[in-house]
């Protein structure tokens, strides 16, 4: 029975654990995918929001350049006026005054310039306004002499020739202006009248301020933001950043107006990047470690795992308890609450197997028999007889509180003592007989006043070859006790003298 119970509990545990692992694994995978998607959507949202902030500044500059360019073209009545020195000087003064006013009211703009086509005017014709780094005031600077540089010298004159060659307004790559020392990006538009190039007008933005604003973007604890230009070069105000591989750069550059999510590894740490192309063709790139990005989700997953384990454990404990209760109920006498005959037979089989296998066994058997049960049944009915058995059980449990009591027949009980109790078996039996004898002195035929005969035997491998030998010895000792009891109290014997059992 114990083996059956253990096997059943094992099957239930394996079943619950297997089901829990299967369902839990599928659920966790689904939940993890949802969490990862949500985290990446949050990262994409942050990328879009911050890119919009930078784009707003870029678009503001474009609007200023286009507006002033259109106004400058309206101010020029005839391109041939540029060949007239007085008319050219007045035109420069008027256009410069307007650009100066705009710069004073647009702090992000650090330089503005209007340079004329050297084929129509001199190579220095135009104006160049620049903001000082110290106090931010707008100063009139000496224009660069275009004739001193080859048109391939992007550092010096790329701001003029690149938009002219493209024939449209362009954003230039981040560069340092050697005239004012600003690290800047420029938006320059060529001006045409009837297809003839008049010159170029452009404005420069302080790129350092854009980088500082980008560096202030906070992503979790260790995430950061940086800008990547069209050539794949990164620009940031941060002191150190993990090197981003060429594969990731290629994936970033593949994105048009949508966010691109990629990843790269550095020092066994996986980083997630989300990028989007901005209005000037550069890319805003957000970088955060996967571990930190998924930390909140992982903590929730860990909590779910613990909760699932706790639930499974509770289910296993409850089912195990139910099985134990069910098994115990099948091994418990319903009337007295003692272990029943099936439980006794299981115990007997275990001891018998130990003896037959040659193990060193230490146990004792106490056999008990309720006196007067037949008289109670005959005179008062079986209901009173049952009450006598209940009272007898109570007495036996009080007398042997630490031992397991088995009811193996109608009025017969057995106690099997382990090695610890064997040493005091004789004393326990002697005490019980003495108490039983004292109870007999004042006995009345009452279902609440039990008298019980007792016998015992200690297993001795030299004379007992089986459990049955030991039980027989204990049973015979019990009948000797019963015989002695009836000899002293013949009035309590409710059976014929030739009957051995009571």
LUMFIBA-553170 format. One record per residue (C-alpha): residue in one letter; x, y, z. Coordinates in steps of 0.25 Angstrom, whole numbers, always signed. Layout:
# residues N
PT  r      u      v      w
PT  a      X      Y      Z
...
# end
This chain:
# residues 502
PT  r      u      v      w
PT  x     +0     +0     +0
PT  x    +11    +10     +3
PT  x    +18     +6    -10
PT  x     +5     +9    -17
PT  x     +3    +22    -10
PT  x    +18    +26    -13
PT  x    +16    +22    -28
PT  x     +3    +30    -29
PT  x     +9    +42    -22
PT  x    +21    +41    -31
PT  x    +13    +40    -44
PT  x     +5    +53    -39
PT  x    +18    +61    -37
PT  x    +24    +57    -50
PT  x    +11    +60    -57
PT  x     +9    +74    -50
PT  x    +24    +77    -52
PT  x    +23    +73    -67
PT  x    +10    +81    -69
PT  x    +16    +93    -62
PT  x    +29    +93    -69
PT  x    +22    +91    -83
PT  x    +11   +102    -81
PT  x    +21   +111    -73
PT  x    +31   +110    -84
PT  x    +21   +113    -95
PT  x    +15   +124    -86
PT  x    +29   +130    -83
PT  x    +33   +130    -97
PT  x    +21   +137   -102
PT  x    +22   +147    -90
PT  x    +36   +149    -93
PT  x    +34   +152   -107
PT  x    +23   +162   -103
PT  x    +32   +169    -93
PT  x    +43   +170   -103
PT  x    +34   +175   -114
PT  x    +28   +185   -104
PT  x    +42   +189    -99
PT  x    +47   +191   -114
PT  x    +34   +199   -117
PT  x    +37   +208   -105
PT  x    +52   +210   -110
PT  x    +46   +213   -124
PT  x    +37   +223   -118
PT  x    +48   +230   -110
PT  x    +56   +230   -123
PT  x    +45   +237   -131
PT  x    +42   +247   -120
PT  x    +56   +252   -119
PT  x    +58   +252   -134
PT  x    +46   +261   -135
PT  x    +53   +271   -126
PT  x    +66   +271   -134
PT  x    +58   +271   -147
PT  x    +50   +283   -142
PT  x    +63   +291   -141
PT  x    +67   +287   -155
PT  x    +54   +290   -161
PT  x    +54   +304   -154
PT  x    +68   +306   -161
PT  x    +63   +302   -174
PT  x    +51   +311   -174
PT  x    +60   +323   -170
PT  x    +69   +320   -182
PT  x    +58   +318   -192
PT  x    +50   +330   -187
PT  x    +63   +339   -188
PT  x    +67   +333   -201
PT  x    +53   +336   -207
PT  x    +54   +350   -201
PT  x    +68   +353   -207
PT  x    +63   +349   -221
PT  x    +52   +358   -220
PT  x    +61   +370   -216
PT  x    +70   +367   -228
PT  x    +63   +374   -240
PT  x    +73   +370   -250
PT  x    +85   +360   -249
PT  x    +93   +370   -257
PT  x    +92   +380   -246
PT  x   +103   +372   -239
PT  x   +113   +376   -249
PT  x   +111   +391   -244
PT  x   +119   +393   -232
PT  x   +110   +403   -225
PT  x    +98   +395   -227
PT  x   +105   +382   -222
PT  x   +110   +389   -210
PT  x    +96   +394   -207
PT  x    +90   +380   -209
PT  x   +100   +374   -200
PT  x    +97   +384   -189
PT  x    +82   +382   -190
PT  x    +83   +367   -190
PT  x    +93   +366   -179
PT  x    +85   +375   -170
PT  x    +73   +366   -172
PT  x    +82   +353   -168
PT  x    +88   +361   -156
PT  x    +74   +363   -151
PT  x    +70   +349   -153
PT  x    +82   +344   -146
PT  x    +80   +353   -134
PT  x    +67   +346   -132
PT  x    +71   +332   -135
PT  x    +81   +327   -125
PT  x    +84   +313   -131
PT  x    +89   +320   -144
PT  x   +104   +323   -142
PT  x   +107   +328   -156
PT  x   +100   +333   -168
PT  x   +106   +336   -182
PT  x   +102   +341   -196
PT  x   +113   +339   -206
PT  x   +112   +343   -221
PT  x   +116   +336   -233
PT  x   +130   +340   -236
PT  x   +127   +340   -250
PT  x   +118   +352   -248
PT  x   +126   +359   -237
PT  x   +139   +358   -230
PT  x   +143   +346   -223
PT  x   +140   +352   -209
PT  x   +127   +359   -212
PT  x   +116   +356   -202
PT  x   +115   +356   -186
PT  x   +119   +346   -175
PT  x   +113   +348   -161
PT  x   +118   +340   -150
PT  x   +114   +339   -135
PT  x   +126   +339   -125
PT  x   +128   +328   -116
PT  x   +130   +337   -104
PT  x   +118   +345   -103
PT  x   +110   +341   -115
PT  x   +110   +354   -121
PT  x   +108   +355   -137
PT  x   +120   +361   -144
PT  x   +123   +364   -158
PT  x   +134   +355   -163
PT  x   +143   +356   -176
PT  x   +138   +347   -187
PT  x   +146   +335   -191
PT  x   +153   +338   -205
PT  x   +148   +327   -214
PT  x   +160   +329   -224
PT  x   +170   +324   -213
PT  x   +164   +310   -213
PT  x   +162   +299   -222
PT  x   +147   +295   -223
PT  x   +151   +281   -218
PT  x   +156   +287   -205
PT  x   +143   +283   -197
PT  x   +149   +288   -184
PT  x   +150   +302   -189
PT  x   +140   +304   -200
PT  x   +131   +292   -200
PT  x   +120   +301   -194
PT  x   +120   +308   -208
PT  x   +123   +298   -218
PT  x   +115   +286   -213
PT  x   +101   +292   -213
PT  x   +105   +299   -227
PT  x   +109   +285   -233
PT  x    +96   +279   -227
PT  x    +88   +290   -232
PT  x    +79   +290   -220
PT  x    +79   +293   -205
PT  x    +87   +283   -197
PT  x    +91   +280   -183
PT  x   +107   +279   -182
PT  x   +114   +269   -173
PT  x   +118   +273   -159
PT  x   +131   +281   -160
PT  x   +139   +291   -153
PT  x   +139   +305   -158
PT  x   +153   +310   -158
PT  x   +149   +325   -158
PT  x   +141   +324   -145
PT  x   +145   +311   -139
PT  x   +131   +306   -138
PT  x   +128   +291   -140
PT  x   +115   +292   -149
PT  x   +106   +287   -159
PT  x   +102   +296   -171
PT  x    +89   +297   -179
PT  x    +93   +304   -192
PT  x    +84   +308   -204
PT  x    +88   +312   -218
PT  x    +80   +324   -223
PT  x    +77   +325   -238
PT  x    +70   +336   -247
PT  x    +65   +330   -260
PT  x    +74   +319   -259
PT  x    +87   +327   -256
PT  x    +94   +325   -243
PT  x    +94   +337   -235
PT  x   +101   +331   -223
PT  x    +98   +323   -210
PT  x    +92   +327   -197
PT  x    +94   +318   -184
PT  x    +93   +317   -169
PT  x   +102   +309   -160
PT  x    +96   +302   -147
PT  x   +105   +300   -135
PT  x   +107   +284   -136
PT  x   +113   +284   -122
PT  x   +100   +289   -116
PT  x    +92   +278   -123
PT  x   +102   +267   -118
PT  x   +101   +272   -104
PT  x    +86   +271   -105
PT  x    +87   +257   -111
PT  x    +96   +253   -100
PT  x    +86   +258    -90
PT  x    +76   +248    -95
PT  x    +75   +238    -83
PT  x    +72   +223    -86
PT  x    +71   +214    -74
PT  x    +83   +215    -65
PT  x    +94   +213    -76
PT  x    +88   +215    -89
PT  x    +92   +227    -98
PT  x    +89   +234   -111
PT  x    +99   +239   -122
PT  x    +98   +244   -136
PT  x   +104   +237   -148
PT  x   +106   +244   -161
PT  x   +104   +239   -175
PT  x   +118   +233   -176
PT  x   +116   +224   -164
PT  x   +124   +233   -155
PT  x   +119   +235   -141
PT  x   +118   +248   -133
PT  x   +115   +249   -119
PT  x   +119   +258   -107
PT  x   +121   +246    -98
PT  x   +135   +242    -94
PT  x   +134   +227    -98
PT  x   +125   +219   -106
PT  x   +126   +204   -109
PT  x   +131   +202   -124
PT  x   +119   +199   -133
PT  x   +122   +189   -144
PT  x   +121   +191   -159
PT  x   +109   +181   -160
PT  x   +101   +190   -150
PT  x   +105   +203   -157
PT  x   +100   +196   -171
PT  x    +87   +193   -164
PT  x    +85   +207   -159
PT  x    +88   +213   -173
PT  x    +78   +204   -179
PT  x    +67   +211   -172
PT  x    +59   +222   -179
PT  x    +48   +229   -170
PT  x    +46   +217   -161
PT  x    +53   +212   -149
PT  x    +63   +202   -150
PT  x    +66   +192   -139
PT  x    +79   +185   -139
PT  x    +89   +179   -129
PT  x   +104   +178   -126
PT  x   +113   +171   -116
PT  x   +124   +177   -108
PT  x   +132   +170    -97
PT  x   +121   +159    -97
PT  x   +111   +169    -95
PT  x    +99   +170   -105
PT  x    +95   +184   -108
PT  x    +82   +188   -115
PT  x    +81   +200   -125
PT  x    +70   +208   -130
PT  x    +72   +218   -141
PT  x    +64   +227   -150
PT  x    +69   +236   -161
PT  x    +67   +251   -158
PT  x    +64   +262   -168
PT  x    +78   +266   -171
PT  x    +82   +251   -175
PT  x    +89   +248   -162
PT  x    +84   +237   -152
PT  x    +80   +238   -138
PT  x    +84   +225   -131
PT  x    +80   +221   -117
PT  x    +88   +210   -111
PT  x    +84   +202    -98
PT  x    +89   +188    -93
PT  x    +80   +177    -95
PT  x    +81   +173    -81
PT  x    +76   +186    -76
PT  x    +66   +188    -86
PT  x    +59   +174    -82
PT  x    +62   +175    -68
PT  x    +48   +179    -63
PT  x    +42   +168    -72
PT  x    +52   +158    -67
PT  x    +49   +162    -52
PT  x    +34   +160    -56
PT  x    +37   +147    -62
PT  x    +45   +143    -50
PT  x    +33   +146    -41
PT  x    +24   +138    -50
PT  x    +33   +126    -49
PT  x    +34   +127    -34
PT  x    +19   +129    -34
PT  x    +17   +117    -43
PT  x    +26   +108    -35
PT  x    +19   +112    -22
PT  x     +5   +109    -28
PT  x    +11    +95    -33
PT  x    +17    +92    -20
PT  x     +3    +96    -13
PT  x     -4    +87    -23
PT  x     +6    +75    -21
PT  x     +4    +77     -5
PT  x    -11    +78     -6
PT  x    -12    +65    -15
PT  x     -1    +58     -7
PT  x     -9    +61     +5
PT  x    -22    +56     -1
PT  x    -15    +44     -6
PT  x     -9    +41     +8
PT  x    -23    +44    +14
PT  x    -30    +34     +4
PT  x    -19    +24     +6
PT  x    -20    +25    +21
PT  x    -35    +24    +21
PT  x    -34    +11    +14
PT  x    -24     +6    +24
PT  x    -32    +12    +36
PT  x    -43     +4    +44
PT  x    -55    +13    +43
PT  x    -61    +10    +57
PT  x    -49    +11    +66
PT  x    -39    +20    +57
PT  x    -28    +10    +59
PT  x    -20     +4    +47
PT  x    -28     -7    +41
PT  x    -25    -21    +37
PT  x    -19    -17    +23
PT  x     -9     -8    +30
PT  x     -6    -18    +40
PT  x     -3    -29    +28
PT  x     +6    -18    +21
PT  x    +14    -16    +34
PT  x    +14    -31    +36
PT  x    +19    -34    +22
PT  x    +30    -24    +24
PT  x    +35    -30    +36
PT  x    +34    -44    +30
PT  x    +42    -40    +18
PT  x    +53    -34    +27
PT  x    +54    -47    +35
PT  x    +54    -56    +22
PT  x    +65    -47    +16
PT  x    +74    -49    +28
PT  x    +74    -35    +33
PT  x    +76    -33    +48
PT  x    +62    -30    +53
PT  x    +57    -24    +66
PT  x    +43    -24    +69
PT  x    +32    -28    +79
PT  x    +18    -32    +78
PT  x     +7    -28    +88
PT  x     -7    -36    +86
PT  x    -19    -30    +93
PT  x    -33    -36    +94
PT  x    -45    -29    +99
PT  x    -52    -37   +110
PT  x    -67    -37   +112
PT  x    -71    -33    +97
PT  x    -80    -44    +95
PT  x    -88    -41   +108
PT  x    -90    -27   +104
PT  x    -94    -31    +90
PT  x   -104    -41    +96
PT  x   -110    -33   +107
PT  x   -110    -19   +101
PT  x   -108    -20    +86
PT  x    -97    -18    +76
PT  x    -98     -3    +78
PT  x    -93     -4    +92
PT  x    -83    -14    +87
PT  x    -77     -4    +78
PT  x    -77     +6    +89
PT  x    -69     -4    +97
PT  x    -59     -5    +86
PT  x    -58    +10    +85
PT  x    -55    +11   +100
PT  x    -45     +0    +99
PT  x    -38     +7    +88
PT  x    -37    +20    +96
PT  x    -31    +12   +108
PT  x    -21     +5    +99
PT  x    -17    +19    +93
PT  x    -15    +25   +107
PT  x     -7    +13   +112
PT  x     +2    +12    +99
PT  x     +2    +27    +94
PT  x    +14    +26    +86
PT  x    +11    +13    +79
PT  x     +3     +9    +66
PT  x    -10     +1    +70
PT  x    -16     -9    +60
PT  x    -30    -15    +60
PT  x    -28    -28    +54
PT  x    -41    -35    +57
PT  x    -55    -32    +64
PT  x    -49    -31    +78
PT  x    -34    -33    +76
PT  x    -23    -22    +75
PT  x     -8    -23    +72
PT  x     +3    -13    +76
PT  x    +17    -15    +69
PT  x    +28     -9    +77
PT  x    +41     -5    +70
PT  x    +55     -6    +75
PT  x    +54     +6    +84
PT  x    +41     +0    +91
PT  x    +45    -14    +92
PT  x    +54    -12   +104
PT  x    +42     -7   +112
PT  x    +32    -17   +106
PT  x    +31    -25   +119
PT  x    +29    -13   +128
PT  x    +19     -8   +119
PT  x    +11    -21   +119
PT  x    +13    -23   +134
PT  x     +7     -9   +137
PT  x     -5    -11   +128
PT  x     -8    -24   +134
PT  x     -7    -18   +148
PT  x    -17     -7   +144
PT  x    -26    -17   +137
PT  x    -27    -25   +150
PT  x    -30    -13   +158
PT  x    -41     -9   +149
PT  x    -47    -23   +150
PT  x    -49    -21   +165
PT  x    -60    -10   +163
PT  x    -65    -16   +149
PT  x    -79    -14   +145
PT  x    -84    -19   +131
PT  x    -83     -5   +125
PT  x    -78     -2   +111
PT  x    -70    +10   +116
PT  x    -63     +0   +126
PT  x    -54     -9   +117
PT  x    -45    -20   +122
PT  x    -34    -25   +113
PT  x    -25    -37   +113
PT  x    -11    -35   +108
PT  x     +1    -43   +104
PT  x    +14    -41    +97
PT  x    +26    -47    +91
PT  x    +40    -41    +87
PT  x    +46    -46    +74
PT  x    +57    -55    +76
PT  x    +64    -60    +63
PT  x    +69    -73    +71
PT  x    +55    -78    +74
PT  x    +46    -70    +64
PT  x    +48    -74    +50
PT  x    +37    -64    +45
PT  x    +28    -53    +49
PT  x    +17    -63    +51
PT  x    +25    -71    +61
PT  x    +27    -58    +69
PT  x    +12    -54    +68
PT  x     +8    -69    +72
PT  x    +16    -67    +85
PT  x    +10    -53    +88
PT  x     -4    -59    +85
PT  x     -2    -71    +94
PT  x     +3    -61   +105
PT  x    -10    -53   +104
PT  x    -18    -66   +105
PT  x    -11    -69   +118
PT  x    -14    -55   +123
PT  x    -29    -57   +119
PT  x    -29    -71   +126
PT  x    -23    -65   +138
PT  x    -33    -54   +138
PT  x    -45    -63   +137
PT  x    -40    -72   +148
PT  x    -39    -60   +157
PT  x    -53    -54   +152
PT  x    -61    -66   +147
PT  x    -74    -57   +147
PT  x    -68    -49   +135
PT  x    -67    -61   +126
PT  x    -79    -60   +116
PT  x    -75    -72   +108
PT  x    -75    -87   +109
PT  x    -63    -92   +117
PT  x    -59   -101   +105
PT  x    -58    -88    +96
PT  x    -44    -82    +95
PT  x    -47    -69    +90
PT  x    -55    -58    +97
# end
